[in-house]
Amino acid sequence: MNRDYYYERRGEKMLARAYVPIQIMNQVYSPSEALKKGTLFPELYRPYKAEKMDIGGGGFYG
């Protein structure tokens, strides 16, 4: 292996950094509600909102 390769890679910028805010457990869903919503914690529940798609426009040219 080339040791210079690993030395050079240390000088590169970081690709990603995780940020996890401190969470305090205030409320929790009941077990049946948590299974429906996919999370036990109300603060983490973010329902998916489907939007109407514009079918007329397109980015695929084949």
Secondary structure, DSSP 8 states (H G I E B T S, - for coil): --HHHHHHHHTS--S---------------HHHHHHHT-S-GGG-----------S------
